[in-house]
């Protein structure tokens, strides 16, 4: 049994989360559970959650409930990084990989967690060091060209040894969790979150080598910005965190003991990937004719010769 004494809520900045928050407050009131929230989020709802700073909420909560899409769940995971609280994702209107339940199932999900009927998935964290600056992602760190400022020219080294130089729109460094995000859009592989590793995928490369690389999660990567590169943005989980220029280096390491995500065993990673990405199977397996042969087929009309 997992005792929930204090629960923290993380809300999408724009979507209507009042129904979900009220569900949590009713559930918590019946059980004497304290609900914490951030001033800029619960303040606009005028609800009964106790307002605390982000660091205090992560330290005090037994469970963080993230209400929104994958971006909100990722933000909750960054808050929970290094703390004991697992994260439960609640879907508010869009299908996401990280959300586990919809609003109608929220109260039952909380009760199931309190009864110990759940599983925990530990998600890899990706730490980036740029000089003295430190950044953490759970999806990806992307070094991407700024429109009008030239190509992203980047040298990739692994464990201090040069591997390849990329020139293109971006270089995506992804955790397995983030493999279904920008990495997938750029042609990278889908990787289950349980697989230890770091994915490096170029986006719109101008070089001969245009493949993804899967790197041991224990190895350190360095992305050196080459003299021919333009000014580049560094995106952390989809948000611009800083900029780099020629001569800068981004050093990336993975931590396998990052945030924890609650799963209730309702769907597998592969089922979620199948639904969100539209994976249905090869068209080669469909032997049904798309149209009849002969004069009714497209490109033919009665009374006219074949062109």
SVG drawing of the C-alpha trace seen along z (x, -y; Angstrom):
<svg xmlns="http://www.w3.org/2000/svg" viewBox="-18 -36 57 46">
<polyline fill="none" stroke="black" stroke-width="0.4" points="0.0,0.0 1.3,-3.5 0.0,-6.1 -0.8,-9.5 -0.8,-12.1 0.2,-15.1 -0.5,-15.5 0.8,-18.2 -0.9,-19.4 0.8,-20.7 -1.5,-22.4 -1.4,-23.2 -1.0,-27.0 -4.0,-27.4 -6.3,-24.4 -9.3,-24.3 -8.3,-22.1 -11.0,-23.1 -12.9,-19.8 -9.8,-17.7 -8.7,-19.9 -12.2,-19.7 -12.1,-15.9 -8.8,-15.8 -10.0,-18.1 -13.1,-16.0 -11.1,-12.8 -8.5,-14.4 -11.1,-15.9 -12.7,-12.5 -9.4,-11.0 -7.7,-13.9 -5.1,-14.4 -3.4,-17.8 -3.3,-19.2 -0.5,-21.6 -0.3,-23.8 1.7,-26.6 0.6,-30.2 0.5,-31.0 -1.5,-27.8 -4.1,-27.2 -4.4,-30.9 -6.4,-31.4 -8.9,-28.7 -9.6,-30.1 -9.6,-26.6 -8.7,-25.1 -5.2,-23.9 -2.4,-25.2 -0.1,-27.5 3.6,-26.6 6.9,-27.2 7.8,-24.6 10.7,-23.2 8.6,-22.8 5.8,-21.0 8.3,-18.5 9.9,-17.9 6.6,-17.5 4.3,-15.7 3.8,-11.9 2.4,-12.1 2.5,-14.8 -0.6,-14.9 0.2,-16.6 -2.9,-17.8 -2.5,-18.7 -0.4,-17.1 3.0,-15.7 4.6,-19.1 2.9,-19.4 3.9,-15.9 7.5,-16.6 7.5,-19.8 6.2,-17.7 9.0,-15.2 11.6,-18.0 10.1,-19.2 10.2,-15.6 13.8,-15.0 15.7,-13.9 12.6,-13.7 10.5,-10.7 7.2,-11.7 6.1,-9.8 4.2,-11.6 0.6,-10.7 -0.3,-12.2 -3.9,-13.2 -5.0,-13.9 -6.8,-17.1 -8.1,-16.8 -5.2,-15.4 -3.6,-12.0 -0.2,-11.9 2.4,-9.2 3.0,-10.2 -0.6,-10.8 -2.0,-7.7 -5.7,-8.5 -8.5,-10.8 -10.5,-13.0 -13.4,-10.5 -10.9,-7.9 -8.9,-10.2 -10.6,-9.4 -10.4,-5.7 -6.7,-6.0 -5.9,-7.8 -7.7,-5.2 -5.8,-2.4 -2.4,-4.2 -3.3,-4.5 -4.1,-0.7 -0.7,0.1 -2.3,1.3 0.1,-0.4 3.6,-0.2 6.4,-2.7 8.5,-3.4 11.8,-5.2 12.6,-7.6 16.1,-8.6 17.1,-12.2 19.5,-13.9 21.8,-16.5 23.4,-19.2 26.3,-21.3 27.2,-24.5 30.0,-26.2 28.7,-26.8 25.0,-26.4 23.2,-23.2 20.0,-22.0 17.9,-18.8 15.6,-17.2 13.4,-14.1 12.5,-14.1 15.4,-15.7 18.0,-18.4 18.0,-19.9 20.7,-22.1 18.8,-23.9 19.6,-26.6 18.1,-30.0 16.2,-31.1 18.4,-33.5 21.6,-32.7 23.0,-29.9 23.4,-26.1 23.9,-24.1 27.4,-22.7 28.2,-20.4 30.9,-17.9 29.8,-14.9 32.4,-13.2 31.7,-10.2 33.9,-9.7 36.3,-12.3 36.7,-10.7 35.5,-12.4 32.7,-10.3 31.0,-12.5 30.4,-16.0 26.8,-17.1 25.6,-20.0 21.9,-20.6 18.9,-22.1 19.5,-20.5 21.0,-17.7 18.6,-16.0 19.9,-14.2 17.0,-12.2 16.2,-9.9 14.2,-6.8 11.2,-8.6 11.7,-11.3 12.2,-8.9 8.6,-9.4 8.9,-13.2 11.2,-15.3 13.5,-12.3 10.7,-10.3 9.7,-13.3 13.3,-13.5 13.4,-9.8 14.9,-8.4 13.7,-5.1 11.1,-4.4 12.7,-3.1 10.9,-1.8 11.5,-3.9 13.0,-0.8 15.9,-0.6 19.1,-2.3 20.6,-4.6 20.9,-8.0 19.7,-8.7 21.5,-11.2 19.6,-12.1 20.3,-14.8 17.4,-16.9 17.5,-17.7 21.2,-16.9 23.3,-18.3 26.0,-15.6 26.3,-12.1 25.9,-10.5 22.3,-11.0 21.5,-8.2 20.6,-8.0 23.1,-6.7 22.2,-4.9 24.9,-5.5 25.5,-3.7 23.8,-5.6 27.0,-5.4 29.0,-7.4 29.4,-11.2 28.6,-13.0 30.1,-16.3 28.5,-18.6 31.1,-21.2 29.8,-24.1 32.1,-24.4 33.4,-27.7 31.2,-27.3 28.0,-27.2 25.5,-29.9 24.1,-31.0 22.1,-28.1 19.3,-27.7 19.4,-25.0 15.9,-23.6 15.2,-21.6 12.0,-19.5 10.8,-21.9 11.6,-25.2 14.4,-27.4 16.8,-27.5 19.8,-29.4 21.9,-30.0 25.3,-28.8 27.8,-30.0 31.0,-28.7 33.5,-27.5 30.8,-26.5 30.4,-22.9 27.4,-21.1 28.3,-18.2 25.5,-15.6 25.2,-12.7 22.3,-10.4 21.0,-9.5 18.9,-6.3 17.5,-7.3 15.5,-10.3 11.8,-10.9 9.2,-8.2 6.0,-7.8 2.9,-6.0 1.4,-3.3 -1.8,-1.5 -1.2,1.3 -4.0,0.3 -1.9,-0.2 1.6,0.7 4.2,-1.6 3.7,0.1 -0.1,-0.3 0.3,-4.0 2.8,-4.3 0.5,-2.5 -2.4,-4.9 -0.5,-8.2 1.7,-7.5 -0.9,-5.7 1.1,-2.4 -1.3,0.0 0.8,2.4 2.2,2.7 0.0,2.0 1.7,5.1 -0.5,7.2 -3.7,5.8 -4.5,8.0 -8.0,6.5 -8.0,4.8 -8.5,1.0 -10.6,1.0 -11.8,3.4 -9.7,4.4 -10.8,3.5 -12.7,0.5 -13.9,-0.7 -10.3,-1.2 -9.0,-4.8 -7.4,-6.1 -9.8,-4.3 -13.2,-5.4 -15.8,-3.7 -15.4,-4.1 -11.9,-5.5 -8.7,-3.6 -6.0,-3.1 -3.6,-6.0"/>
</svg>
